[in-house]
């Protein structure tokens, strides 16, 4: 089938197919007498694999390494794919942790900006006093973690004297 037909059936632009071919993800297409790229039916399966792998966060180089890897039995292929997915999962968990830290920092800044006096040193960006210090962020993070772990129902009362860790932090 011609490149346009394959692209349409896969829901891609022809430029994407050319890119995949240049990147080594699709085998080079045969050419018609008029110079059009011609792909076999196996190209659809390859494109489905590529798109699913990208949706799972695999990079073009990771996908290429899988495709170019030694052709073994299904168990060996499965093992190689499982290894790549394990690394991608570990990387994703690191990113989730980094995003959670960023979320806490942004929440802290949001709260601080809602409660604090407006800095008098000038316009936002003129001085670092507009942003929380690292110590303020760490203190806020620690306090939020303690409160999240607390199961005390009286902590919403400012005069709570139940003695739980949550109430000790807010004193």
C-alpha positions as CSV (number, residue, x, y, z in Angstrom):
1,X,0.0,0.0,0.0
2,X,1.1,3.6,-0.6
3,X,2.4,5.8,2.2
4,X,-0.8,7.9,2.1
5,X,-3.0,4.9,2.5
6,X,-1.0,3.5,5.4
7,X,-0.9,6.9,7.1
8,X,-4.6,7.3,6.8
9,X,-5.4,3.8,8.1
10,X,-3.0,4.4,11.1
11,X,-4.3,7.9,11.8
12,X,-0.9,9.5,11.1
13,X,0.6,12.1,8.8
14,X,2.8,10.8,6.0
15,X,5.6,12.9,7.5
16,X,5.3,10.7,10.7
17,X,5.9,7.6,8.6
18,X,8.8,9.2,6.9
19,X,10.2,10.1,10.3
20,X,9.7,6.6,11.6
21,X,11.5,5.2,8.6
22,X,14.4,7.7,9.0
23,X,14.6,6.9,12.7
24,X,14.9,3.1,11.9
25,X,11.5,2.2,13.4
26,X,10.0,1.2,10.1
27,X,11.9,-0.8,7.6
28,X,12.7,1.2,4.4
29,X,9.8,1.1,2.1
30,X,9.9,-0.4,-1.4
31,X,9.4,2.1,-4.2
32,X,6.9,2.1,-7.0
33,X,8.1,2.9,-10.6
34,X,6.8,6.4,-9.9
35,X,8.9,6.6,-6.7
36,X,6.1,6.3,-4.2
37,X,6.8,4.5,-0.9
38,X,5.1,1.2,-0.8
39,X,4.5,-0.7,2.5
40,X,3.4,-4.3,3.2
41,X,0.7,-5.3,5.6
42,X,3.2,-5.9,8.3
43,X,3.8,-2.2,8.5
44,X,0.4,-1.7,10.2
45,X,1.4,-4.0,13.0
46,X,4.7,-2.2,13.4
47,X,3.0,1.2,13.6
48,X,0.6,-0.1,16.2
49,X,3.5,-1.3,18.3
50,X,5.3,2.0,17.9
51,X,2.3,4.1,18.8
52,X,1.5,2.0,21.9
53,X,5.1,2.0,23.0
54,X,5.2,5.8,22.7
55,X,1.9,6.1,24.6
56,X,3.7,4.1,27.4
57,X,6.5,6.7,27.5
58,X,9.1,4.8,25.6
59,X,11.5,7.0,23.5
60,X,12.3,6.5,19.9
61,X,15.7,5.1,20.8
62,X,14.2,2.7,23.3
63,X,11.7,1.5,20.7
64,X,14.4,1.2,18.1
65,X,16.6,-0.9,20.5
66,X,13.7,-3.3,21.0
67,X,13.0,-3.6,17.3
68,X,16.7,-3.9,16.4
69,X,17.4,-6.4,19.2
70,X,18.4,-9.9,18.4
71,X,15.5,-12.0,17.1
72,X,15.0,-14.7,19.6
73,X,12.2,-16.7,20.8
74,X,9.1,-15.1,22.3
75,X,10.3,-15.6,25.8
76,X,13.6,-13.7,25.1
77,X,11.6,-10.9,23.4
78,X,9.2,-10.7,26.3
79,X,12.1,-10.6,28.8
80,X,13.8,-7.7,26.9
81,X,10.5,-5.8,26.8
82,X,9.9,-6.4,30.5
83,X,13.3,-5.1,31.3
84,X,12.7,-1.8,29.4
85,X,9.3,-1.4,31.0
86,X,10.8,-1.9,34.5
87,X,13.2,0.9,33.8
88,X,10.4,3.1,32.5
89,X,8.4,2.3,35.6
90,X,11.3,3.3,37.9
91,X,11.8,6.5,35.9
92,X,8.1,7.3,36.1
93,X,8.1,6.7,39.9
94,X,11.0,9.2,40.2
95,X,9.1,11.7,38.2
96,X,6.0,11.3,40.2
97,X,8.0,11.9,43.4
98,X,9.6,15.0,41.9
99,X,6.1,16.2,40.9
100,X,4.8,15.6,44.4
101,X,7.6,17.7,45.8
102,X,6.8,20.4,43.3
103,X,3.2,20.3,44.2
104,X,4.0,20.7,47.9
105,X,6.3,23.6,47.1
106,X,3.6,25.3,45.0
107,X,0.9,24.8,47.6
108,X,3.2,26.3,50.2
109,X,3.9,29.3,48.0
110,X,0.2,29.7,47.3
111,X,-0.7,29.7,51.0
112,X,2.2,32.0,51.8
113,X,1.1,34.5,49.2
114,X,-2.4,34.4,50.5
115,X,-1.4,35.1,54.1
116,X,1.7,37.1,54.0
117,X,2.2,40.8,53.7
118,X,3.0,42.1,50.2
119,X,6.8,42.5,49.9
120,X,7.8,46.1,49.9
121,X,11.0,45.6,47.9
122,X,9.5,46.2,44.5
123,X,7.8,44.4,41.7
124,X,7.5,40.6,41.6
125,X,10.7,39.2,40.3
126,X,12.9,42.0,41.7
127,X,13.7,40.1,44.9
128,X,13.7,36.6,46.1
129,X,11.5,37.6,49.1
130,X,8.5,36.9,46.9
131,X,9.2,33.2,47.0
132,X,9.4,30.9,50.1
133,X,12.8,29.9,51.4
134,X,13.9,26.3,51.2
135,X,13.5,26.1,55.0
136,X,9.9,27.3,54.8
137,X,9.1,24.8,52.1
138,X,10.7,21.9,54.1
139,X,8.8,23.0,57.3
140,X,5.5,23.2,55.4
141,X,6.2,19.8,53.8
142,X,6.9,18.2,57.2
143,X,3.8,19.7,58.8
144,X,1.6,18.6,55.9
145,X,3.0,15.0,56.1
146,X,2.3,14.9,59.8
147,X,-1.3,16.2,59.4
148,X,-2.0,13.8,56.5
149,X,-0.9,10.8,58.7
150,X,-3.0,12.0,61.7
151,X,-6.3,10.3,62.4
152,X,-7.3,12.7,65.2
153,X,-10.9,14.0,64.7
154,X,-10.4,17.0,67.0
155,X,-7.6,18.6,65.1
156,X,-9.9,21.1,63.4
157,X,-10.4,22.7,66.9
158,X,-7.6,25.3,67.5
159,X,-7.8,24.5,71.2
160,X,-7.5,20.8,70.8
161,X,-5.3,19.2,73.5
162,X,-5.6,15.6,72.5
163,X,-1.8,15.3,72.4
164,X,-1.5,13.7,68.9
165,X,1.5,14.5,66.7
166,X,-0.7,16.6,64.5
167,X,-1.7,18.9,67.3
168,X,1.9,19.2,68.6
169,X,3.0,20.5,65.2
170,X,0.5,23.2,65.0
171,X,1.2,24.5,68.5
